[in-house]
Amino acid sequence: MKLPPVIARHARQFGTFAVFVVLCAVISVLTPHFFTVTNLLNVAQQTVINATLANLLATPWYGLLLGAAERVFAIAAHLALSVMVLQVFLRGSLRWLFLAIGYHAVFNMLAVIAVTRVGPYATEGLLAVFSLLSLFIIFKLRSPDPAPIEPEPLPLTPVSDAANLEPTDDVIDRSRYQ
């Protein structure tokens, strides 16, 4: 019995997909036996990796979220910097560009110096304060929305024209495609 072409095509696609899935399963089972980390690294490198993993597993859960918090703070700061650079074009003063560069330098300098002096948690707290300042900058430099413009009312049509809606032969002739 011959299958219709549409069904045969879908059967071939399904068969190809099934072979691909089985092949992926076989490769995932066999790969650890041939390509283990112990075969690729020497003992000193394995020791460093094991110490790093032990340190990572010993970190409390809230310590692992510091990177995400830092990214949120950085996004707020970069939005404020973008708004400050926009002021160069809106207000026509180059000082906004230098203020943005200085603010960025202070933000980065604070992060680098504070992490070595007071630790990562206090550093993230300082960056959070700077991010609040960044949000203040964003809202302070925000342009006000323009006042809505009232549309002009349409002119009223004369009552005599509204009553006479019957087209004349001349109007019908002019409306035809020639």
Backbone as CSV, one residue per row, in Angstrom:
resi,resn,N_x,N_y,N_z,CA_x,CA_y,CA_z,C_x,C_y,C_z
1,MET,0.836,-1.167,0.000,0.000,0.000,0.000,0.890,1.242,0.000
2,LYS,0.614,2.155,-0.894,1.408,3.369,-1.023,0.733,4.499,-0.246
3,LEU,1.553,5.216,0.545,1.023,6.335,1.324,0.878,7.570,0.450
4,PRO,-0.115,8.411,0.759,-0.213,9.688,0.028,1.050,10.509,0.255
5,PRO,1.412,11.364,-0.696,2.672,12.114,-0.589,2.782,12.967,0.684
6,VAL,1.666,13.556,1.114,1.718,14.409,2.309,2.059,13.573,3.537
7,ILE,1.420,12.427,3.675,1.677,11.568,4.831,3.080,10.986,4.756
8,ALA,3.531,10.632,3.560,4.872,10.071,3.404,5.937,11.107,3.792
9,ARG,5.712,12.346,3.397,6.674,13.388,3.725,6.760,13.584,5.245
10,HIS,5.592,13.615,5.914,5.585,13.783,7.366,6.192,12.566,8.071
11,ALA,5.985,11.389,7.519,6.568,10.187,8.107,8.090,10.226,7.993
12,ARG,8.609,10.691,6.867,10.057,10.817,6.705,10.619,11.842,7.685
13,GLN,9.912,12.976,7.848,10.374,13.996,8.793,10.379,13.465,10.215
14,PHE,9.331,12.719,10.579,9.272,12.154,11.914,10.370,11.120,12.111
15,GLY,10.615,10.321,11.098,11.680,9.317,11.188,13.043,9.967,11.345
16,THR,13.289,11.033,10.607,14.553,11.763,10.725,14.694,12.349,12.127
17,PHE,13.617,12.926,12.650,13.643,13.496,13.995,13.898,12.417,15.040
18,ALA,13.266,11.262,14.889,13.449,10.174,15.855,14.896,9.681,15.847
19,VAL,15.485,9.538,14.662,16.886,9.122,14.568,17.785,10.161,15.234
20,PHE,17.490,11.438,15.030,18.270,12.517,15.642,18.188,12.449,17.165
21,VAL,16.995,12.217,17.719,16.825,12.128,19.171,17.601,10.935,19.729
22,VAL,17.512,9.790,19.060,18.245,8.604,19.528,19.747,8.847,19.447
23,LEU,20.205,9.480,18.392,21.622,9.780,18.251,22.107,10.725,19.352
24,CYS,21.319,11.724,19.676,21.673,12.639,20.769,21.739,11.896,22.099
25,ALA,20.813,10.986,22.330,20.818,10.220,23.575,22.063,9.351,23.668
26,VAL,22.438,8.693,22.569,23.629,7.839,22.573,24.889,8.666,22.807
27,ILE,24.970,9.829,22.149,26.146,10.686,22.325,26.231,11.187,23.761
28,SER,25.099,11.570,24.357,25.131,12.081,25.727,25.502,10.994,26.732
29,VAL,25.188,9.742,26.415,25.564,8.651,27.320,27.041,8.301,27.167
30,LEU,27.550,8.333,25.946,28.928,7.915,25.710,29.960,9.016,25.945
31,THR,29.575,10.272,25.859,30.529,11.364,25.968,31.277,11.380,27.300
32,PRO,30.621,11.245,28.449,31.395,11.294,29.701,32.471,10.216,29.814
33,HIS,32.307,9.088,29.128,33.306,8.034,29.223,34.577,8.359,28.446
34,PHE,34.457,9.147,27.406,35.614,9.443,26.572,36.211,10.815,26.835
35,PHE,35.374,11.798,27.202,35.842,13.179,27.368,35.578,13.669,28.790
36,THR,36.213,13.085,29.727,36.059,13.539,31.104,37.081,14.623,31.396
37,VAL,36.787,15.412,32.432,37.698,16.483,32.813,39.026,15.909,33.287
38,THR,38.996,14.756,33.889,40.242,14.162,34.386,41.179,13.793,33.249
39,ASN,40.646,13.507,32.076,41.499,13.181,30.935,42.111,14.428,30.307
40,LEU,41.488,15.595,30.485,41.935,16.795,29.803,42.809,17.706,30.658
41,LEU,42.711,17.604,31.998,43.425,18.523,32.884,44.435,17.771,33.742
42,ASN,45.488,18.495,34.111,46.456,17.881,35.024,45.953,18.030,36.464
43,VAL,46.690,17.491,37.410,46.258,17.434,38.809,46.144,18.828,39.419
44,ALA,47.049,19.740,39.095,47.005,21.093,39.664,45.755,21.839,39.203
45,GLN,45.425,21.703,37.929,44.227,22.361,37.408,42.962,21.762,38.009
46,GLN,42.937,20.448,38.196,41.781,19.809,38.823,41.615,20.275,40.257
47,THR,42.698,20.499,40.957,42.640,20.978,42.343,42.051,22.380,42.402
48,VAL,42.448,23.230,41.481,41.916,24.590,41.443,40.417,24.567,41.135
49,ILE,40.010,23.736,40.197,38.591,23.637,39.845,37.782,23.107,41.029
50,ASN,38.288,22.108,41.704,37.572,21.554,42.857,37.467,22.569,43.990
51,ALA,38.516,23.347,44.218,38.469,24.376,45.264,37.471,25.476,44.894
52,THR,37.436,25.850,43.628,36.489,26.873,43.177,35.050,26.393,43.329
53,LEU,34.795,25.157,42.937,33.441,24.609,43.081,33.037,24.494,44.545
54,ALA,33.970,24.103,45.424,33.662,24.022,46.855,33.354,25.405,47.411
55,ASN,34.099,26.419,46.972,33.839,27.793,47.409,32.473,28.270,46.922
56,LEU,32.133,27.940,45.686,30.834,28.328,45.133,29.695,27.654,45.885
57,LEU,29.845,26.381,46.210,28.800,25.664,46.936,28.683,26.125,48.387
58,ALA,29.749,26.704,48.947,29.709,27.210,50.320,29.105,28.613,50.410
59,THR,28.932,29.279,49.277,28.361,30.623,49.269,26.877,30.555,49.599
60,PRO,26.386,31.445,50.478,24.950,31.443,50.773,24.144,31.858,49.549
61,TRP,22.859,31.514,49.552,22.008,31.750,48.381,21.920,33.227,48.037
62,TYR,21.887,34.093,49.051,21.771,35.522,48.771,23.080,36.078,48.205
63,GLY,24.182,35.412,48.456,25.449,35.832,47.865,25.498,35.573,46.375
64,LEU,24.770,34.557,45.940,24.722,34.251,44.507,23.879,35.255,43.732
65,LEU,23.030,36.010,44.443,22.178,36.993,43.782,22.847,38.359,43.632
66,LEU,24.070,38.505,44.136,24.761,39.796,44.037,24.980,40.218,42.587
67,GLY,25.279,39.263,41.737,25.491,39.595,40.321,24.236,40.132,39.667
68,ALA,23.096,39.541,39.989,21.831,40.018,39.418,21.497,41.410,39.947
69,ALA,21.719,41.628,41.245,21.455,42.946,41.822,22.374,43.999,41.198
70,GLU,23.613,43.639,40.987,24.558,44.578,40.381,24.128,44.958,38.969
71,ARG,23.592,44.009,38.223,23.119,44.313,36.863,21.928,45.256,36.889
72,VAL,21.011,45.060,37.831,19.852,45.961,37.938,20.331,47.369,38.275
73,PHE,21.279,47.489,39.201,21.806,48.803,39.552,22.532,49.434,38.372
74,ALA,23.254,48.626,37.619,23.985,49.145,36.458,23.020,49.613,35.371
75,ILE,21.913,48.907,35.200,20.927,49.326,34.188,20.353,50.687,34.551
76,ALA,20.008,50.883,35.825,19.484,52.179,36.256,20.515,53.280,36.037
77,ALA,21.768,53.001,36.369,22.816,54.004,36.185,23.028,54.322,34.707
78,HIS,23.021,53.322,33.856,23.239,53.563,32.430,22.056,54.288,31.788
79,LEU,20.856,54.035,32.268,19.721,54.817,31.775,19.885,56.286,32.149
80,ALA,20.310,56.549,33.374,20.543,57.932,33.787,21.644,58.573,32.951
81,LEU,22.697,57.819,32.665,23.774,58.345,31.836,23.280,58.656,30.427
82,SER,22.419,57.810,29.892,21.862,58.060,28.563,21.015,59.323,28.551
83,VAL,20.234,59.524,29.601,19.410,60.731,29.690,20.308,61.961,29.817
84,MET,21.406,61.835,30.539,22.331,62.969,30.668,22.978,63.301,29.325
85,VAL,23.358,62.289,28.564,23.951,62.539,27.246,22.901,63.124,26.301
86,LEU,21.662,62.731,26.451,20.588,63.308,25.626,20.457,64.810,25.863
87,GLN,20.764,65.251,27.065,20.665,66.678,27.378,21.663,67.502,26.563
88,VAL,22.742,66.883,26.110,23.695,67.590,25.246,22.972,68.088,24.002
89,PHE,22.084,67.270,23.458,21.392,67.638,22.229,20.140,68.470,22.500
90,LEU,19.460,68.195,23.609,18.249,68.951,23.908,18.554,70.355,24.409
91,ARG,19.595,70.489,25.214,19.918,71.787,25.810,21.100,72.468,25.136
92,GLY,21.792,71.747,24.283,22.896,72.344,23.530,24.106,72.699,24.368
93,SER,24.338,71.956,25.447,25.485,72.243,26.311,26.329,70.978,26.444
94,LEU,27.622,71.117,26.216,28.530,69.976,26.262,28.848,69.542,27.694
95,ARG,28.496,70.368,28.670,28.801,70.016,30.060,28.060,68.763,30.504
96,TRP,26.905,68.473,29.895,26.155,67.262,30.250,26.935,66.011,29.890
97,LEU,27.673,66.061,28.804,28.503,64.922,28.412,29.600,64.686,29.446
98,PHE,30.245,65.744,29.885,31.307,65.598,30.881,30.742,65.178,32.239
99,LEU,29.537,65.640,32.575,28.891,65.179,33.804,28.601,63.682,33.729
100,ALA,28.148,63.210,32.574,27.862,61.783,32.408,29.139,60.962,32.498
101,ILE,30.208,61.434,31.889,31.484,60.714,31.956,31.987,60.669,33.402
102,GLY,31.892,61.780,34.104,32.320,61.823,35.499,31.475,60.924,36.392
103,TYR,30.162,60.933,36.181,29.273,60.082,36.974,29.599,58.609,36.741
104,HIS,29.864,58.249,35.505,30.213,56.872,35.171,31.536,56.480,35.831
105,ALA,32.507,57.378,35.806,33.804,57.091,36.428,33.660,56.913,37.936
106,VAL,32.847,57.760,38.570,32.642,57.640,40.018,31.915,56.344,40.351
107,PHE,30.927,55.987,39.546,30.171,54.756,39.773,31.088,53.532,39.699
108,ASN,31.933,53.477,38.670,32.864,52.351,38.528,33.942,52.370,39.600
109,MET,34.465,53.555,39.908,35.503,53.663,40.919,34.965,53.226,42.286
110,LEU,33.738,53.613,42.583,33.117,53.221,43.842,33.022,51.702,43.946
111,ALA,32.614,51.054,42.861,32.471,49.597,42.882,33.816,48.909,43.072
112,VAL,34.844,49.372,42.389,36.150,48.711,42.449,36.822,48.925,43.807
113,ILE,36.776,50.145,44.309,37.459,50.436,45.575,36.690,49.857,46.757
114,ALA,35.375,49.994,46.754,34.579,49.566,47.909,34.589,48.053,48.087
115,VAL,34.658,47.299,47.020,34.623,45.839,47.164,35.875,45.324,47.881
116,THR,36.985,46.025,47.729,38.200,45.593,48.425,38.262,46.122,49.853
117,ARG,37.569,47.214,50.143,37.638,47.831,51.463,36.523,47.366,52.403
118,VAL,35.279,47.309,51.904,34.150,47.026,52.805,33.435,45.720,52.484
119,GLY,33.786,45.056,51.403,33.176,43.771,51.070,32.082,43.896,50.026
120,PRO,31.634,42.760,49.510,30.677,42.791,48.402,29.281,43.272,48.801
121,TYR,28.820,42.948,50.006,27.459,43.315,50.391,27.325,44.817,50.598
122,ALA,28.290,45.414,51.270,28.269,46.866,51.469,28.452,47.593,50.138
123,THR,29.255,47.019,49.256,29.448,47.622,47.937,28.135,47.648,47.169
124,GLU,27.402,46.555,47.213,26.102,46.539,46.524,25.137,47.534,47.160
125,GLY,25.241,47.726,48.477,24.416,48.746,49.131,24.761,50.141,48.633
126,LEU,26.062,50.438,48.491,26.470,51.743,47.954,26.008,51.922,46.512
127,LEU,26.106,50.863,45.729,25.630,50.944,44.346,24.117,51.131,44.293
128,ALA,23.416,50.565,45.261,21.961,50.765,45.324,21.645,52.234,45.597
129,VAL,22.422,52.881,46.472,22.213,54.306,46.735,22.478,55.120,45.466
130,PHE,23.550,54.786,44.762,23.837,55.476,43.503,22.742,55.204,42.468
131,SER,22.152,54.032,42.495,21.062,53.727,41.559,19.817,54.539,41.897
132,LEU,19.570,54.757,43.170,18.457,55.640,43.547,18.724,57.064,43.066
133,LEU,19.971,57.505,43.185,20.340,58.805,42.637,20.144,58.819,41.114
134,SER,20.453,57.707,40.474,20.252,57.600,39.025,18.780,57.713,38.667
135,LEU,17.919,57.058,39.439,16.478,57.182,39.185,16.003,58.612,39.383
136,PHE,16.554,59.304,40.385,16.212,60.707,40.591,16.630,61.536,39.376
137,ILE,17.812,61.274,38.840,18.288,61.991,37.654,17.364,61.736,36.470
138,ILE,16.952,60.485,36.292,16.068,60.143,35.177,14.774,60.927,35.273
139,PHE,14.154,60.958,36.456,12.859,61.628,36.591,13.006,63.149,36.613
140,LYS,14.126,63.659,37.076,14.326,65.102,37.107,14.565,65.655,35.706
141,LEU,15.271,64.917,34.872,15.585,65.394,33.520,14.551,64.984,32.483
142,ARG,13.515,64.337,32.934,12.472,63.898,31.992,11.764,65.110,31.414
143,SER,11.542,65.087,30.114,10.842,66.180,29.454,9.361,66.102,29.780
144,PRO,8.732,67.242,30.024,7.291,67.186,30.283,6.539,66.822,29.012
145,ASP,5.420,66.173,29.205,4.599,65.821,28.054,4.024,67.093,27.446
146,PRO,3.988,67.175,26.117,3.427,68.383,25.505,1.928,68.472,25.791
147,ALA,1.454,69.712,25.866,0.027,69.923,26.122,-0.767,69.419,24.923
148,PRO,-1.877,68.749,25.187,-2.669,68.251,24.061,-3.253,69.407,23.257
149,ILE,-3.235,69.260,21.960,-3.747,70.287,21.059,-5.212,69.980,20.779
150,GLU,-6.037,70.980,21.030,-7.467,70.816,20.759,-7.687,70.888,19.254
151,PRO,-8.365,69.902,18.675,-8.631,69.984,17.236,-9.689,71.043,16.953
152,GLU,-9.522,71.694,15.811,-10.500,72.712,15.422,-11.796,72.018,15.019
153,PRO,-12.929,72.577,15.416,-14.194,71.952,15.027,-14.404,72.068,13.521
154,LEU,-15.035,71.076,12.958,-15.329,71.083,11.526,-16.409,72.115,11.238
155,PRO,-16.324,72.738,10.071,-17.378,73.716,9.736,-18.711,72.997,9.535
156,LEU,-19.750,73.684,9.943,-21.088,73.119,9.799,-21.518,73.204,8.341
157,THR,-22.168,72.179,7.849,-22.657,72.188,6.472,-24.000,72.921,6.436
158,PRO,-24.211,73.681,5.394,-25.500,74.376,5.288,-26.644,73.372,5.166
159,VAL,-27.757,73.722,5.702,-28.909,72.830,5.717,-29.445,72.621,4.310
160,SER,-29.352,73.610,3.445,-29.899,73.474,2.097,-29.133,72.412,1.296
161,ASP,-27.784,72.320,1.485,-27.011,71.304,0.771,-27.303,69.910,1.310
162,ALA,-27.556,69.790,2.611,-27.807,68.487,3.205,-29.141,67.914,2.754
163,ALA,-30.100,68.758,2.440,-31.427,68.276,2.029,-31.414,67.776,0.591
164,ASN,-30.569,68.319,-0.270,-30.539,67.959,-1.683,-29.422,66.940,-1.913
165,LEU,-29.733,65.670,-1.708,-28.738,64.617,-1.848,-28.881,63.829,-3.139
166,GLU,-29.789,64.194,-3.993,-29.985,63.498,-5.263,-28.902,63.910,-6.249
167,PRO,-28.152,62.938,-6.816,-27.116,63.306,-7.788,-27.742,63.667,-9.134
168,THR,-27.110,64.601,-9.785,-27.566,64.993,-11.118,-26.847,64.146,-12.155
169,ASP,-27.339,64.180,-13.377,-26.706,63.411,-14.457,-25.281,63.889,-14.720
170,ASP,-25.067,65.180,-14.557,-23.730,65.737,-14.773,-22.748,65.186,-13.729
171,VAL,-23.164,65.091,-12.453,-22.308,64.568,-11.392,-22.003,63.091,-11.629
172,ILE,-22.987,62.350,-12.078,-22.781,60.922,-12.360,-21.809,60.734,-13.521
173,ASP,-21.940,61.569,-14.564,-21.019,61.469,-15.700,-19.580,61.800,-15.301
174,ARG,-19.385,62.753,-14.415,-18.030,63.143,-14.003,-17.404,62.099,-13.083
175,SER,-18.219,61.284,-12.412,-17.689,60.309,-11.474,-17.260,59.006,-12.145
176,ARG,-17.608,58.810,-13.377,-17.256,57.567,-14.073,-15.811,57.598,-14.545
177,TYR,-15.218,56.418,-14.537,-13.851,56.278,-15.025,-13.870,56.334,-16.544
178,GLN,-13.091,57.192,-17.114,-13.091,57.365,-18.576,-11.865,56.773,-19.195
